[in-house]
Amino acid sequence: MIQIPRGYSLSAYAEMLTNAERADAYIEAMRQTIEPGAIVLDIGAGPGFFSMLAAQMGAARVIAVEPNPSIRLAQRLVRDNNLEDRIVCIEGVSTDLNLAQKANVIVSDMRSVLPLFSHHLPSIIDARERLLAPNGKLIPRRDVLMAAPVSNESEHRRITHPWHENKYGLDLSAGADLESNRWTKVYLELEHLLAEAKVWYTLDYEKLSHCEAHGQLEWEIDQPGVVHGIASWFDAELTSGVGFSNQPGKPKLIYGQAFFPLPRGIQTNRGDVINCEMHAHWVGGEYIWHWKGEAKSRAGNLLDSFDQSTVARRLRTRVSQSPII
């Protein structure tokens, strides 16, 4: 019997399996990369879907590594598909793993909305350096981080409205200041973009040596509108000529897009310019995000500026600790 903790859901994995654009791209990249007799390491294997396909494609040995309980289902599915002689399932993290024989191919998808998530990059760097054979291949090969200014009143209102308007006559605006320093997952359409998307960082997994990302961007507004935030997503290259994207306007993927809100909307016209610095700092095992910039009119006049950070969202003021007032 499979023992899965109460309350644990496999719905995210089910959504990935039914998302053809992502799954088909990974499968094609694996077909092009896995040679008969190869050793394959599947990091973040979940219920073992890619691990089992790797075995079907001729891999002699597949190591499926996953820290959460979905790996227990993977073990059952491996048995159900008569692949126990070629696949070993490990409930744990790849950074604790040692291999007697290094992998020819490492397959992974530990992204969240963006690839800059939790211990994704440290795990890939460690696996590439310790667990990948010389001339071995990584899937994915690289992720290109994209961004564009967006107009999305409903999302911005969802974040700030409860703090700006209330029927009780209270000033709650400090709450809006805090909430505008966090990014959220959204699903955008092309019409939300006010300018052409630009690259702000490329994660080349074959060469990557650090876990941070920094970029400076400038956009010229294509159409009049209120800039409510900056959206970011990634274009994935799994292997040469094979990939997918979670960009707005594409078929929806589980990742969605990241929405980095401004403290207030900025009215812009065609030809106005938005500058933005994007920073993802890796600090103490987590990402600290910082996005700052300004909007200028076509004539060069300052329209507004913003300076947002997930650090700024943390409440730092101490309140009275005394039990007696």
Buried (B, 14 or more C-beta within 10 A) or exposed (E): EEEBEEEEEBEEBEEBBEBEBBBEBBBBBBEBBBEEEBBBBBBBBBBBBBBBBBBEBBBBBBBBBBBBBBBBBBBBBBEEEEBEEBBBBBBEBBBEBEBEEBBBBBBBBBBBBBBBBEBBBBBBBBBBEEBBBEEBBBBBBBBBBBBBBBBBEEBBBBBBEEBEEEEEEEEEEEEBBBBBBBBBEBBBEEEBBBBEBBEBBBBEBEEBEEBBBEBEBEBBBBEEBBBBBBBBBBBBBBBEEBBBBBBBEBEEBBBBBBBBBBBBBBEBEEEBBBBBBBBBBBEEEEBBBBBBBBBBBEEEEEBBBBBBBBEBBEEEEEEEEEEEE
